[in-house]
């Protein structure tokens, strides 16, 4: 009961490609999320609604429920908040949890008007322990990401007790591997096994470790990235799975 399995996955709004060549992957993603067999699933680029996609994929079975609820395995709690509102729809971050979610907060960390970004903060009851889980999707510019990490630090200092265990998971967009030191200064360590940084992007030929988990008050004991079919077809990212233990 001290072992916790967490997956983080950028699902690319459940759709691959653009325009007439786009394809609906949300049904395969639903099976994929179940196959991960994770206690916690942190998702990015999740839609609650999109009018254009609902019309475009009506015959393929665009879900009537918001994507987070559609993807959640039976019995899982769901937390979702929108980050970005675009023409005809929106998208944001989600947390699917085998354990009860006691509280959900959203904190805006947008750095400029062209990129709407937010932190999804959920308080999870893990075997009677209050576990703070933050799902992130950071900006495309290096300077923006550093400022967003600073805002994350201010938020954690204000909202999370110093002794509480914390998980920060998501798509960090850190192509140049510069975020470990500022995260370390916040008291958060990157979850990896024997120093291995598992690449998750692009899905077909993963070269960059953009999808990550940082922890406080927990220890990583294993990591895994599912590859091959069907994962390469469901998103431009691969999921990262980490096994964690309480200290």
Buried (B, 14 or more C-beta within 10 A) or exposed (E): EEEBBBBBBBBBBBBBEEEEEBEBBBBBBBEBBBEBEBBBBBBBBBBBBBEEBBEBBEEEEBBEEBBBBBBBBEEBBBBBBBBBEEEEBBBBBBBBBBBEBEEBBBBEBBBEEEBBBBBBBBBBBBEEBBBBBBBBBBBEBBEBBBBBBBBBBEBBEEBBEEEBBBBBBBBBBBBEEEBBEBBEEBBBBBBBBEEEBBBBBBBEEBEBBBBBBBBBBBEBEBBBBBBEEEBBEBBBBBBBBBBBEBE
